[in-house]
Amino acid sequence: MSKQLYKVFDEVEFQAQLLAKYWNNFSTEISEYLPDTYQPEIQKLSSKLDEALSTLVDALRNPTLTLATTGTTSSGKSTLVNLLCGAEIVPVAVSEMSAGAVTIEYSKEKSLIIHETPGALWECGEWRGITEDRIYQRLYQVMISYIENREKQPNLACPQSTIFYPFRLVKESKLELPQGTRVKILDLPGLAYVGDQGNADVIKQCREALCIVTYNSAETDAHKVKSLLQEVVQQVKDLGGSPARMLFTLNRIDVFRADGKNWPETENRFVEKAICDIKNELTEQLKEYTEDIEKLQVVKLSTWPALLALQIQNNDDIYSGEACKKADNNFNGLINENILEDLPRNVQKWSRHDRNRVAEALWQESYAEEFQQHLKEHINQHFPQLVIPQAIERFNVASGNAVAEWAVQTTTAILNSSEAGYQQECEEISRIRSSLELFLEDSYTNLRKPFEQIDTKFKEVIEKKSEDDLVLYLEKTLKDLQNVEPYKELGEKLYPLYGWSRELGKGINQVLDAVAESLENGTIILESPYLKKANASIVYLLANNLKRLVKLGYTPSVANNGETIEARTDEDKDKLKQLNEELNELSIHLNLVIEDVLRQISSQEIDRMYQAVVELFKCHLSHLEKGANNIAPNIIIRFPESQLNQVNNELLFKFNFESSFEITPKTWKEETRSFFHWLWIVPKHNTRSSDNAKIPSIKSLFEGWRVQAGKTQVKIVDQIAQWLLEQIDCLNKNVDKIQNDIFDRYQARLDKANQEITLDYENKKNVWEPMQQKSQDLAREFARLGTFLKEEH
């Protein structure tokens, strides 16, 4: 965007003010020719327009810019937050420290609030005039206390904190925001803590936020890199909305300086591959955003040296000296040799000139300046889209649509107020109503048809117990819908309505594969991205259960191949019984973990389905509005998205799994020999009992879960179809009501004009035909305001 950010907001305000003037002039002029009975209606419209304009101006002059930060494991997200703030106020550690969400609001005065949360084991309250170091220490103690106690107290809520601080992002980065902009940074929790209700409530705010996603560039292990890419996808899903408003940051990029002279080539190869891998992973799992992902913004950064560059320039010599020491110990590779040769070995002896040279080198070589410029451009490009369209929509719903409708309908009614014109217009209204109802009914039928087909197919599958793949049928049906007008423009936006199946299956497989790998290797490792998000206490119970299974003899060999056991001694029988109990326990613990994992996935997927239906309905409403106004050009029919596109996302997918193996009592003959039997060499047989069991392999053990999951998905397909039919019926009902109300208002205005206004030919020609043209121009200008950003930018 070439224009300064505040100018974009100023232009929208200017256009809205012009519209208000246009209406004032129009209403003054039309009032001269109307009976007094029209004046209350005009005054009411003017009053509502003034209120709506005042609300719009306030939204444009005092918007809220929210930056949400999230990141993969060990990606330096907390250091990035500190860089944005210009001070070390958020705790940084090698292990995961981001347990609870931290909101940082810009304020000239510093203060910290640690909010009261259920079961809090730390001090809650408010501290005003607090120093950066005290903010850091208090947050550190809070997070450590939570992390150390979360397994003992599963219901312990994550801490929630708010910091008020004069961060440098606003003070020094020259963002050119509208003067009254409120700015806040949301430091989001790590992947393991997003399920906490308090954190979930904060994450919901990210729907209207610009996001920075940090990626750990220092990770080289192929297995872990794959896990990081999956984490990126999880975080994008948790944030919700399009990746277009997310700035992806390849952090810790300085790691490639260790390659000596070849580091630029190594770094460039990594960056190209990382961007390609991130785009591929996102496209694979978020097909509805394919076009946005192609234009993804990815930037390089090393947050720690960039933060040190700021700290070195601090006026406090002790604070600056500590930063110099850290820079000297960790980042000499980013400092030019000419500078290093000039520096005294003792950092305390560095002059202010020396420190500034080091700070400048760190700032440039860490790509901090480039990052700052990219962030500014990202905000300039996307911030208006998050604020302006919604503000204009509210303005039009509150007043704009009513003003445009009244102006056009009133002038049209007056032009048809003569007795002959009135009768003819009444007939025309009846004809238009019929045409419009037919158009709306056809559109409704076409939208509803594919989901009726899915419902019918489900009933066939259940009745005939067929093995038809309902998810595949759902996918084909929705793709067919996207191939017809007006839904062609949706592209892949309906993908979430059938892509959920793949995601649920992937979640189950990740859990089962982690368990299988642990048992097969005899080492318990439950660290996949989905398992990280599961409740820590139930994952802990599952891990202990797996350890006991290994100890009882569920060895890698048994895990791979299974085994038939005949327990003859009491000790072996007890051991077999314990093994049976532990395998049944495995079923219970897996149930709990998978249920929790699927709950997390379902929440993400249902949000995506919700957005897919919003896009479907947006396309449908646009088609209806265009068609309706072609049928009835002088009625001014608007179908506002904010009023009609209300999708109820109360969907819940439930899974239940069962698994066990049976112990079968049997007998066997034990051969013994007494003295006489030995003498005559005659064997003696005693009948003994044994417990026999076939210990299942991992493959056969888990196959049952996968089969059960497949059966459950059939029910989910029908659940989605029923839900969508309900949404479509509700939308259709609301559309019918709005269009009927519009026609009723026009009929009332026509009746009033017929009763109160008499036109001669000259008056009609010289006053009311030009007045009708002005009303239509006014309506067009109100409609254009809603497309301002699309037209101008």
C-alpha positions in Angstrom: 0.0 0.0 0.0 1.6 3.2 -1.1 -0.4 5.6 1.0 0.4 6.4 4.6 -1.9 4.3 6.8 -3.7 7.2 8.6 -4.5 8.7 5.2 -6.5 5.5 4.2 -8.7 6.0 7.3 -9.0 9.8 6.6 -10.2 9.1 3.1 -13.0 6.8 4.3 -14.1 9.4 6.9 -14.0 12.1 4.2 -16.2 10.0 1.9 -18.7 9.3 4.7 -18.8 13.0 5.6 -19.5 13.8 1.9 -22.4 11.3 2.0 -23.9 12.9 5.0 -23.7 16.3 3.3 -25.2 14.8 0.1 -28.1 13.5 2.2 -28.5 16.9 4.1 -28.7 18.8 0.8 -31.1 16.2 -0.7 -33.4 16.1 2.3 -33.5 19.9 2.5 -34.4 20.1 -1.2 -37.0 17.3 -1.2 -38.6 18.8 2.0 -39.6 21.9 0.0 -41.9 19.8 -2.2 -43.3 17.4 0.4 -46.2 17.8 2.7 -45.5 18.3 6.4 -46.5 14.7 7.1 -43.1 13.6 5.6 -41.0 15.8 8.0 -40.8 13.4 11.0 -39.6 10.6 8.8 -36.9 12.8 7.3 -35.8 14.1 10.7 -35.6 10.5 12.0 -33.5 9.4 9.1 -31.2 12.5 9.5 -30.8 11.8 13.2 -29.9 8.2 12.7 -27.5 9.1 10.0 -25.8 11.6 12.3 -25.5 8.9 15.0 -24.2 6.3 12.6 -21.7 8.8 11.2 -20.5 9.7 14.6 -19.9 6.0 15.4 -18.1 5.4 12.1 -15.8 8.4 12.7 -15.0 7.2 16.2 -14.2 3.7 14.8 -11.9 5.3 12.1 -10.2 7.7 14.5 -9.8 5.2 17.4 -9.3 1.8 16.0 -7.5 -1.1 17.8 -4.5 -2.7 16.3 -3.8 -6.1 17.9 -0.6 -8.0 17.1 -0.8 -11.6 18.2 2.5 -13.5 18.5 2.9 -17.3 18.4 5.7 -19.7 17.5 7.0 -23.2 17.1 9.0 -24.9 19.8 12.2 -23.0 20.8 11.5 -20.4 18.1 12.3 -17.4 20.3 8.7 -16.0 20.4 9.1 -14.5 23.8 12.3 -12.7 22.7 10.4 -11.4 19.7 7.7 -10.0 22.1 10.5 -8.3 24.1 12.0 -6.9 20.9 8.6 -5.4 20.0 8.4 -3.9 23.5 12.0 -2.7 23.4 12.7 -4.3 26.9 13.0 -7.7 28.5 9.6 -8.0 30.3 8.4 -11.4 29.1 10.2 -14.5 30.6 12.5 -16.3 28.2 13.8 -19.9 28.8 15.1 -22.9 26.9 12.0 -24.9 27.9 8.5 -23.9 27.1 7.6 -20.9 29.3 4.5 -19.4 27.5 1.9 -21.1 29.6 -0.7 -18.4 30.0 -1.6 -15.6 27.6 0.0 -12.2 28.3 -1.7 -9.0 26.9 0.6 -6.0 26.6 -1.3 -2.7 26.0 0.5 0.5 25.1 0.5 3.0 27.9 2.8 5.8 29.0 2.5 4.5 32.6 3.9 1.0 33.5 1.8 -1.5 35.4 1.1 -5.2 35.7 -2.1 -7.1 36.4 -2.1 -10.8 37.2 -5.7 -11.7 37.0 -7.5 -14.0 39.4 -7.9 -17.5 37.9 -9.5 -20.7 39.3 -7.2 -22.4 41.8 -4.3 -19.8 41.3 -1.3 -20.8 43.4 0.4 -17.5 42.8 -0.1 -13.9 43.9 -2.7 -12.1 41.9 -3.3 -8.3 41.9 -2.2 -5.1 40.3 1.2 -3.4 40.6 1.5 0.3 39.3 4.8 2.0 38.5 6.5 -1.3 38.4 10.0 -1.7 36.8 10.8 -4.0 33.8 12.8 -6.3 35.9 10.0 -6.7 38.5 7.5 -7.4 35.7 9.8 -10.1 34.3 10.4 -11.7 37.7 6.7 -11.8 38.7 5.7 -13.3 35.4 8.5 -15.9 35.7 7.4 -17.0 39.1 3.8 -17.2 38.0 4.6 -19.4 35.0 7.0 -21.6 36.9 4.4 -22.2 39.6 1.8 -23.1 37.1 4.1 -25.5 35.1 5.3 -27.3 38.2 1.8 -27.9 39.5 -0.3 -28.5 36.4 0.1 -32.3 36.5 -0.8 -32.5 40.2 -3.8 -30.3 39.7 -5.4 -31.0 36.3 -8.1 -28.3 36.8 -5.5 -25.6 37.5 -6.3 -22.7 35.1 -3.4 -21.1 33.1 -2.4 -17.7 34.5 -3.7 -14.6 32.7 -1.7 -11.3 32.8 -2.0 -7.8 31.4 1.0 -5.4 31.1 0.6 -1.7 30.4 3.9 -0.5 28.9 5.2 2.2 26.5 6.6 -0.3 24.0 8.9 0.8 21.2 6.7 -0.6 18.4 4.5 2.5 18.9 7.1 5.0 20.2 9.9 4.5 17.7 8.8 2.5 14.6 6.9 5.3 12.9 3.9 3.1 12.0 1.8 6.2 10.9 -1.3 4.9 12.6 -4.4 7.1 13.0 -3.8 9.3 16.0 -6.1 7.6 18.5 -5.2 4.0 17.6 -5.1 1.7 20.6 -2.3 -0.9 20.2 -1.9 -4.1 22.0 0.3 -7.2 21.7 -1.1 -10.7 22.5 1.7 -13.0 23.6 -0.1 -16.3 23.0 0.6 -19.5 25.0 2.7 -22.4 23.7 1.1 -25.3 21.8 0.6 -27.3 25.0 -1.5 -24.7 26.7 -3.9 -23.5 24.0 -6.8 -25.7 25.3 -7.1 -23.8 28.6 -10.4 -21.9 28.7 -8.8 -18.6 29.6 -6.2 -19.0 26.8 -9.0 -20.0 24.4 -10.9 -16.8 25.2 -7.8 -14.7 24.5 -7.1 -16.6 21.2 -10.6 -15.8 20.0 -9.5 -12.1 19.9 -7.0 -13.1 17.2 -9.8 -13.3 14.7 -9.4 -9.5 14.4 -5.6 -9.5 14.9 -2.5 -9.3 12.7 -0.3 -12.3 13.6 3.4 -12.9 13.7 4.3 -16.6 13.6 7.9 -17.5 14.5 9.7 -20.6 13.2 12.8 -22.1 14.7 15.4 -21.9 11.9 18.1 -23.6 14.1 16.5 -27.0 14.1 18.2 -29.4 11.7 16.9 -32.8 12.8 14.6 -33.9 9.9 12.1 -35.6 12.2 11.8 -32.5 14.4 11.7 -30.2 11.3 8.6 -32.1 10.1 7.1 -31.7 13.6 7.8 -28.0 13.5 6.0 -27.7 10.2 3.0 -29.4 11.7 3.2 -27.0 14.6 3.0 -24.1 12.2 -0.2 -25.5 10.7 -1.7 -26.0 14.2 -0.9 -22.5 15.2 -2.4 -21.0 12.0 -5.6 -23.1 12.6 -5.7 -21.9 16.2 -5.4 -18.3 15.2 -8.2 -18.7 12.7 -8.8 -16.8 9.4 -6.5 -16.4 6.5 -2.7 -16.8 6.6 -2.6 -13.6 4.5 -2.7 -11.6 7.7 0.1 -13.6 9.3 3.7 -12.6 9.0 5.9 -15.6 9.1 9.4 -15.1 10.7 12.3 -17.4 10.3 13.9 -16.7 13.6 17.4 -17.6 14.9 18.6 -17.2 11.3 22.1 -16.3 12.6 22.8 -20.0 13.2 24.1 -20.2 9.5 26.9 -17.8 10.3 28.8 -20.8 11.7 29.3 -22.0 8.1 32.1 -19.5 7.6 32.4 -17.8 4.2 29.7 -20.0 2.6 27.0 -18.9 5.1 25.1 -16.6 2.7 24.6 -19.5 0.3 23.6 -21.9 3.1 21.2 -19.4 4.6 19.6 -18.7 1.2 19.1 -22.4 0.5 17.5 -22.8 3.9 15.2 -19.8 3.5 14.1 -21.0 0.0 13.4 -24.5 1.3 11.8 -23.3 4.5 9.4 -21.0 2.6 8.6 -23.8 0.2 8.0 -26.3 3.0 5.8 -24.0 5.0 3.7 -23.1 2.0 3.3 -26.8 1.0 2.4 -27.8 4.5 -0.2 -25.0 4.8 -1.6 -25.6 1.3 -1.9 -29.3 2.1 -4.0 -28.7 5.2 -5.6 -25.3 4.5 -6.7 -25.7 0.9 -9.4 -23.0 1.3 -6.6 -20.4 1.6 -4.5 -21.7 -1.4 -4.3 -18.2 -3.1 -3.4 -16.4 0.1 -0.7 -19.0 0.9 0.9 -18.4 -2.4 1.4 -14.7 -1.4 2.6 -15.6 2.1 5.0 -13.1 3.7 8.1 -14.7 5.2 11.0 -12.7 6.7 14.4 -13.5 8.3 15.2 -12.4 11.8 17.5 -13.1 14.8 15.6 -11.7 17.8 18.1 -12.0 20.5 21.0 -10.0 18.9 18.4 -7.5 17.7 17.1 -7.1 21.3 20.7 -6.8 22.5 21.3 -4.0 20.0 18.5 -2.0 21.6 19.7 -2.8 25.1 23.3 -1.8 24.3 22.1 1.7 23.4 20.4 2.1 26.8 21.6 5.1 28.7 22.1 3.0 31.9 25.8 2.0 31.6 25.3 -1.1 33.8 22.3 -2.3 31.8 24.2 -1.5 28.6 27.3 -3.3 29.8 25.5 -6.5 30.6 24.0 -6.5 27.0 27.5 -5.9 25.6 28.8 -8.9 27.5 26.1 -11.1 26.1 26.7 -9.9 22.6 30.5 -10.5 23.0 29.9 -14.0 24.3 27.3 -15.1 21.7 27.2 -12.9 18.6 30.8 -12.0 17.6 29.9 -13.6 14.2 27.5 -10.8 13.5 30.1 -8.1 14.2 32.4 -6.9 11.5 36.1 -7.9 12.0 37.2 -4.3 11.7 34.9 -3.4 14.7 36.1 -6.4 16.7 39.7 -5.5 16.2 39.1 -2.0 17.6 37.3 -3.2 20.7 39.0 -3.7 24.1 38.8 -7.3 25.4 37.1 -6.1 28.5 33.5 -5.0 27.5 33.4 -2.7 30.5 36.0 -0.6 28.8 34.0 -0.2 25.6 33.3 3.5 25.0 29.8 4.8 24.1 31.1 5.0 20.5 32.2 1.4 20.6 28.9 0.3 21.9 26.9 2.2 19.3 29.0 0.6 16.5 28.4 -2.9 17.9 24.7 -2.1 18.4 24.4 -0.9 14.8 26.2 -4.0 13.5 23.9 -6.3 15.5 20.8 -4.5 14.3 21.7 -4.7 10.6 23.1 -8.3 10.6 20.2 -9.7 12.6 17.8 -8.4 9.9 16.0 -6.3 12.5 15.7 -3.3 10.2 14.3 -5.5 7.4 11.9 -7.2 9.8 10.7 -3.8 11.1 10.0 -2.6 7.6 8.2 -5.8 6.6 6.1 -5.5 9.8 5.2 -1.9 8.9 4.2 -2.9 5.4 2.2 -5.8 6.7 0.3 -3.5 9.1 -0.3 -1.0 6.3 -1.6 -3.7 4.0 -3.9 -5.6 6.3 -4.9 -3.4 9.2 -7.4 -1.3 7.2 -9.1 -4.5 6.0 -9.6 -5.6 9.6 -11.3 -2.3 10.7 -12.8 -0.4 7.8 -15.2 -2.9 6.1 -16.8 -3.9 9.4 -17.1 -0.2 10.4 -18.8 0.7 7.1 -21.1 -2.3 7.3 -22.3 -1.2 10.7 -22.8 2.3 9.4 -24.9 1.1 6.5 -27.0 -1.2 8.6 -27.6 1.5 11.2 -28.6 4.1 8.7 -27.1 4.1 5.2 -29.3 1.4 3.8 -32.4 3.0 5.2 -31.5 6.5 3.8 -30.8 5.1 0.3 -34.0 3.0 0.4 -36.2 5.9 1.5 -34.8 8.3 -1.0 -35.3 6.0 -4.0 -38.6 4.5 -2.9 -40.1 7.8 -2.0 -39.3 9.6 -5.3 -40.4 6.5 -7.3 -43.7 6.4 -5.3 -44.4 10.1 -5.9 -43.7 9.7 -9.7 -46.3 6.9 -9.6 -48.8 8.6 -7.3 -51.4 9.5 -9.9 -54.5 7.3 -9.9 -53.5 5.6 -13.2 -49.9 5.4 -12.2 -50.8 4.1 -8.7 -52.9 1.2 -10.1 -50.3 0.3 -12.6 -47.5 0.4 -10.0 -49.5 -1.8 -7.6 -49.8 -4.3 -10.3 -46.1 -3.9 -11.0 -45.3 -4.5 -7.4 -47.3 -7.7 -7.4 -45.5 -8.9 -10.6 -42.1 -8.0 -9.2 -42.8 -9.7 -5.9 -43.8 -12.9 -7.7 -40.7 -12.8 -9.9 -38.5 -12.1 -6.9 -40.1 -14.9 -4.9 -39.5 -17.3 -7.8 -35.9 -16.2 -8.1 -35.3 -16.5 -4.3 -37.0 -19.9 -4.2 -34.9 -21.3 -7.1 -31.7 -20.0 -5.5 -32.7 -21.5 -2.2 -33.5 -24.9 -3.8 -30.2 -24.9 -5.7 -28.2 -24.2 -2.5 -30.1 -26.7 -0.4 -30.1 -29.5 -3.0 -26.6 -31.0 -2.5 -27.1 -31.2 1.3 -30.5 -32.9 0.8 -28.6 -35.4 -1.5 -26.1 -36.1 1.3 -28.9 -36.7 3.8 -30.6 -39.1 1.4 -27.4 -40.9 0.8 -26.8 -41.3 4.6 -30.2 -42.9 5.0 -29.5 -45.3 2.2 -26.1 -46.3 3.7 -27.8 -46.9 7.1 -30.8 -48.8 5.7 -28.9 -51.0 3.3 -25.8 -51.3 5.6 -23.7 -50.4 2.5 -20.0 -49.6 2.7 -20.2 -46.6 0.5 -17.7 -43.9 1.5 -20.0 -41.1 2.7 -17.1 -38.6 3.2 -16.1 -39.2 -0.4 -19.7 -38.6 -1.5 -19.8 -35.4 0.5 -16.6 -34.2 -1.2 -17.9 -35.0 -4.7 -21.3 -33.3 -4.0 -19.7 -30.1 -2.7 -17.2 -30.0 -5.6 -20.1 -30.3 -8.0 -21.7 -27.3 -6.2 -18.6 -25.3 -6.7 -18.6 -25.9 -10.4 -21.9 -24.1 -11.0 -22.8 -20.4 -10.9 -22.7 -18.4 -8.7 -20.5 -20.6 -6.5 -17.6 -21.0 -9.0 -15.9 -18.0 -7.4 -15.5 -19.9 -4.1 -12.6 -22.0 -5.4 -11.5 -24.3 -2.6 -13.3 -22.3 0.2 -15.7 -25.2 0.9 -12.8 -27.7 1.5 -13.3 -27.6 5.3 -16.8 -29.1 5.0 -15.2 -32.4 3.9 -11.5 -32.0 4.8 -12.3 -32.5 8.5 -12.3 -36.2 8.0 -8.7 -36.2 7.0 -7.7 -34.1 10.0 -9.5 -36.3 12.5 -7.9 -39.4 10.9 -4.5 -37.7 11.1 -5.0 -36.9 14.8 -6.0 -40.5 15.6 -3.0 -41.8 13.7 -0.6 -39.4 15.3 -1.6 -40.6 18.8 -1.7 -44.3 17.8 1.7 -44.0 16.0 3.3 -42.4 19.0 2.0 -45.1 21.3 3.1 -47.8 18.8 6.5 -46.4 18.4 7.0 -46.1 22.1 6.0 -49.8 22.6 8.0 -51.0 19.7 11.2 -49.2 20.8 10.6 -49.8 24.5 11.2 -46.0 25.1 8.1 -43.8 25.8 8.0 -40.7 23.7 4.7 -38.9 23.4 5.6 -35.6 21.8 3.7 -35.2 18.5 2.0 -31.7 18.0 -1.5 -33.1 18.7 -0.3 -34.8 21.9 1.4 -31.6 23.0 -2.0 -30.0 23.0 -3.7 -32.8 24.9 -4.4 -32.5 28.6 -1.0 -33.0 30.3 -2.3 -35.2 33.2 -4.0 -37.8 30.9 -1.0 -38.0 28.6 1.1 -38.6 31.8 -1.2 -41.4 32.8 -1.0 -42.9 29.3 2.9 -42.8 29.5 2.9 -44.6 32.8 0.6 -47.2 31.5 2.9 -47.8 28.6 5.9 -48.1 30.9 4.1 -50.8 32.9 3.2 -52.7 29.7 6.8 -52.8 28.7 7.9 -54.0 32.2 5.2 -56.8 32.1 6.7 -58.2 28.9 4.9 -56.3 26.1 8.3 -56.1 24.5 9.1 -54.8 21.0 8.9 -58.3 19.6 5.3 -58.8 21.1 4.3 -55.3 20.0 5.3 -56.1 16.4 4.1 -59.7 16.1 1.8 -60.5 19.0 2.2 -63.7 21.0 0.2 -66.7 22.3 0.7 -67.2 26.0 0.0 -70.2 28.1 0.3 -69.3 31.8 0.8 -72.4 33.9 2.2 -71.2 37.2 0.4 -68.9 39.6 3.1 -66.3 39.0 2.6 -66.5 35.2 -1.1 -66.3 35.6 -0.9 -63.2 37.8 1.4 -61.6 35.3 -0.9 -62.5 32.4 -3.8 -61.0 34.4 -1.9 -57.8 35.0 -1.0 -57.6 31.3 -4.7 -58.0 30.5 -5.6 -55.3 32.9 -2.9 -53.0 31.6 -4.0 -53.5 28.0 -7.6 -52.7 29.1 -6.2 -49.7 30.9 -4.5 -48.8 27.7 -7.9 -48.7 26.1 -9.2 -46.4 28.8 -6.2 -44.0 28.7 -6.2 -44.0 24.9 -9.9 -43.2 24.9 -9.2 -40.2 27.2 -6.2 -38.9 25.1 -7.8 -39.5 21.7 -11.1 -37.9 22.9 -9.1 -34.8 24.1 -7.1 -34.7 20.9 -10.2 -35.0 18.7 -11.9 -32.3 20.8 -9.0 -30.0 20.0 -9.1 -30.9 16.3 -12.9 -30.7 16.2 -12.8 -27.2 17.6 -10.4 -26.2 14.9 -12.3 -28.0 12.1 -15.7 -26.7 13.2 -14.3 -23.1 13.2 -13.1 -23.8 9.6 -16.5 -25.2 8.6 -18.1 -22.2 10.2 -15.9 -19.9 8.0 -16.6 -22.1 4.9 -20.3 -21.6 5.4 -19.9 -17.9 6.0 -18.1 -17.7 2.6 -20.8 -19.8 1.0 -23.5 -17.6 2.3 -21.6 -14.4 1.5 -21.4 -15.6 -2.1 -25.1 -16.6 -2.0 -26.3 -13.3 -0.6 -24.2 -11.4 -3.1 -25.9 -13.4 -5.9 -29.4 -12.7 -4.3 -28.8 -9.0 -3.9 -27.6 -8.6 -7.5 -30.5 -10.6 -8.9 -33.1 -8.9 -6.7 -32.0 -5.4 -7.7 -32.0 -6.4 -11.4 -35.6 -7.6 -10.9 -36.6 -4.5 -8.8 -34.2 -1.7 -9.6 -36.2 1.0 -7.9 -36.8 -0.8 -4.6 -33.3 -0.8 -3.2 -32.9 -4.3 -1.8 -30.0 -5.0 0.5 -29.2 -8.3 2.2 -26.6 -7.2 4.9 -24.1 -9.9 5.8 -23.9 -8.8 9.4 -27.6 -9.4 9.8 -28.1 -12.5 7.7 -24.8 -14.4 7.7 -25.3 -15.7 11.2 -24.1 -19.3 11.3 -24.7 -21.3 14.4 -21.5 -23.3 15.0 -22.7 -25.5 17.8 -21.4 -28.8 16.4 -19.9 -31.5 18.5 -18.3 -34.7 17.3 -18.1 -37.6 19.8 -15.9 -40.7 19.7 -15.9 -43.8 21.9 -13.4 -46.6 21.6 -13.2 -50.1 23.1 -10.3 -52.5 23.2 -9.4 -55.6 25.2 -8.3 -59.2 24.9 -9.7 -62.3 26.5 -8.1 -64.8 28.9 -9.4 -68.4 28.2 -9.1 -71.0 31.0 -7.8 -74.4 29.6 -6.3 -77.6 31.0 -3.0 -79.3 30.2 -1.4 -82.6 31.4 1.7 -82.4 33.5 4.0 -85.5 33.3 5.5 -86.6 36.7 7.3 -89.8 37.9 7.1 -91.5 41.4 9.6 -94.1 42.6 7.5 -96.9 41.2 6.8 -95.2 38.0 10.5 -94.6 37.6 11.2 -98.2 38.3 8.8 -99.4 35.7 9.5 -96.4 33.6 5.8 -95.6 33.4 4.9 -91.9 33.2 2.2 -90.4 35.4 -0.1 -87.7 34.1 -1.8 -85.0 36.3 -4.4 -82.7 34.9 -3.5 -79.0 35.5 -5.3 -75.7 34.5 -3.7 -72.8 32.6 -4.7 -69.4 31.4 -4.3 -69.0 27.7 -4.4 -65.8 25.7 -3.4 -64.4 22.4 -1.6 -61.1 23.1 -2.4 -58.8 20.2 0.2 -57.0 18.2 0.2 -53.2 18.0 -1.2 -53.4 14.5 -4.2 -55.6 15.4 -4.7 -53.7 18.7 -5.1 -50.4 16.9 -7.0 -51.6 13.9 -10.1 -51.7 16.0 -9.8 -48.0 16.9 -9.4 -47.1 13.2 -12.4 -49.1 12.2 -14.5 -47.6 14.9 -13.4 -44.1 13.9 -14.4 -44.8 10.3 -17.9 -45.8 11.4 -18.3 -42.7 13.5 -17.4 -40.5 10.6 -20.5 -41.7 8.7 -22.6 -40.2 11.5 -20.6 -37.0 11.4 -21.4 -36.6 7.7 -25.1 -36.8 8.4 -24.6 -34.4 11.3 -23.0 -31.9 9.1 -25.6 -32.2 6.4 -28.4 -31.7 8.9 -26.6 -28.7 10.4 -26.1 -27.1 7.0 -29.8 -27.7 6.1 -30.8 -25.9 9.3 -28.4 -23.0 8.5 -29.7 -22.7 4.9 -33.4 -22.8 6.1 -32.7 -20.1 8.7 -30.9 -17.9 6.1 -33.8 -18.4 3.6 -36.3 -17.4 6.3 -34.4 -14.3 7.1 -34.0 -13.3 3.5 -37.7 -13.7 2.8 -38.5 -11.5 5.8 -36.2 -8.8 4.8 -37.4 -8.6 1.2 -41.0 -8.7 2.2 -40.5 -5.9 4.7 -38.8 -3.8 2.0 -41.8 -4.3 -0.4 -44.2 -3.6 2.4 -42.4 -0.3 3.1 -42.6 0.6 -0.6 -46.3 -0.2 -0.8 -46.9 2.0 2.2 -44.9 4.8 0.6 -46.8 4.4 -2.6 -50.2 4.4 -0.8 -49.2 7.6 1.1 -48.0 9.4 -2.1 -51.3 8.4 -3.8 -53.3 9.9 -0.9 -51.3 13.0 -0.3 -49.5 14.2 -3.4 -50.9 15.4 -6.7 -48.5 16.1 -9.6 -49.0 18.0 -12.8 -46.9 17.3 -15.8 -44.5 20.2 -15.4 -43.9 19.5 -11.7 -43.3 15.8 -12.5 -40.9 16.6 -15.3 -39.0 19.5 -13.7 -38.9 18.5 -10.1 -39.5 14.8 -9.4 -37.7 13.1 -12.3 -34.4 15.0 -11.5 -35.1 14.3 -7.8 -35.4 10.5 -8.5 -32.1 10.7 -10.4 -30.5 12.3 -7.3 -31.9 9.7 -5.1 -30.4 6.9 -7.3 -27.0 8.7 -7.3 -27.2 8.9 -3.5 -28.0 5.2 -3.2 -25.0 4.4 -5.5 -22.7 6.5 -3.4 -23.8 4.6 -0.2 -23.2 1.3 -2.0 -19.8 2.5 -3.2 -18.6 3.4 0.3 -18.8 -0.3 1.1 -16.4 -1.2 -1.7 -14.0 1.6 -1.0 -11.0 -0.5 -0.1 -11.6 -2.8 -3.1 -11.8 0.0 -5.5 -8.9 2.1 -4.1 -6.5 -0.5 -3.0 
